[in-house]
Structure formats: C-alpha cells, structure tokens
C-alpha cells in the first residue's frame, strides 16, 4: 500500500516528468525502465538491449536507466508508479493487468491454452494480442510489445507427479484469479506474494512451492530451497512492455520513431533468447544437484490437463467467452 508520503513523492515526480519539453532537449531525456527480475533473465537482457539501442538510435538524446530486481518498486507498486509518471517504462507480467481492471489479459494465465512458442506468436502478434494492448490506454498506459519469459514448471519440497500430489500444499502465485483457480483445481492452497519475497518464503516454509519459468527459478536461486520440480509446461509467463501514455504521446515524432525501432529490435532479441535461457537454466539447476527434475509421462500430462481444463470454463465469464473463443480460433484448437 502507498502511504500519503509516497503518493506525494510520486505525484511530484510525475509533474516534473510531464513538464519536460520534448523537442530539442539540452540534456538527455531520461526514461526510467523498472522491472522486478534479475538482469540476466530474458526480460533483464531485453531491457538492457533496449537501453543500448534507444541511446544509439537517438544519438544520445535519450538516456534509459534500467532498474532491475525491484530496486525501485515491488510488484504491487510499479503500475501505480507508472500511471503517476514516477517511472516511464515497465515490463510487468501479463497477470498484473487483472488487478488493474483489465482482466482480459488473464487469458495468458489459462493452463494448457498455449503449448508452444508458435502458439504464442499466433496470439501476441495477431488481432487478439493487439486488442488486449489497446485496452490499457483507458488506464493511461501505452502497450508497446510482448516479451516472452517462457513456459512454467512447478516446484515444491515434495514430488509433483499427479494432481493428487498438490493436495494441501501452499503454493505461491502472482495476483491472478486464474492462477488462484488453477491451484485450487489441483487441490493446493494459493498464496499471493510479491516476487521479491518468494525465495525467503520458500526457505522458511511460509510456502511449500511455486510455479515459474526455469530462468526465474534459477536466477532467484529458488532451486536451492526446492527439492523437486516438474517440467509441466502447464502455463505461460510473459510480459507487456508498457509506457506512461501521456509521456509517450508528448515525445517528438522523430524520438518516438527511433524508440519504436529500438523496441522492435529488442523485442525480437528478448523473444529469441527466452527458450534458450530456460533450457540453460534447467541444465544449470540439474548440475547444481539440489533439485530433482521430473518429466511427466503422457498419461500423467493428460491427468494434469483433465484436472486443469475446467479452469477455462470457470473463468470464461471473467475473461470473456468471446475472447477465449477468438484465442482458440487463432490457435486452431477447441
């Protein structure tokens, strides 16, 4: 929760940011790019690449300051900070937009909806993805791109081979009604928690397990405090790169054009390395020897899909049955 003091500080920062004259700056225009994960994750590397390209293409007219690992704001704070103009750019996970009031983004949280990177591109690069980004504008946010992290695996201090293995486990999730329904469908007890707090919660037993793409699990050292992990690939974790809408629209056209070019190239880069980074993370965690990794059999995977499929029907009224139908049509599934 923000205090009055924090609100005043952010509002003051917003006023300063929006009062800057965009054309012909004597000093570089500063873009603060805040995110909550480590610099060596796909998102962290994508942010660094955007910084390099943006500064090069604008010939120093723009300076991008990247703040990783929740240095500025935690999960629940960063979107409000962006709306107030205290930061200009974020790359929050797609689940964060549900609590903001754009619950249609929780489409991406549906378990076993998308099962490959080809599936993802059909959604993110198509009409469904574009329409979702446009919904953010009413919140003072401009959506620029989708960045992959990858497909999630489950981890805990006990084996997770079948849905019955989740019974009674306290599992950390992001704030998402879909993920809450997912864990309940498996018989687990969902625990909403900021990403920056997960390692300690796992270490101390506040929660029993969690779900993450392997790169997040590895860079946050969760494998050091989780004895088992299942390569379930049951869901997707991705990000939307977003900016403060007023800030973006006040940029001079030539600066905005160069930033769009930098964003397009950094998006291609970030998405190209996501799968590679996750595979490398799994290999590194296996080599560390502290976590046992399990590959589901075909029958076990079918049991997971059967247990989780009702979540789509249960959440159709929240996300929108029409939107889910459009996603299935884009994917060629039913």
PyMOL commands that set and color helices and strands:
alter all, ss='L'
color gray80, all
select helices_A, chain A and resi 4-19+42-57+75-84+96-99+103-109+117-124+127-139+163-166+177-185+195-204+214-219+222-225+245-249+253-288+298-314+316-319+321-331
alter helices_A, ss='H'
color red, helices_A
select strands_A, chain A and resi 29-34+62-67+89-93+141-156+170-173+189-192+209-213+228-230+236-244+292-294
alter strands_A, ss='S'
color yellow, strands_A
deselect
rebuild
show_as cartoon
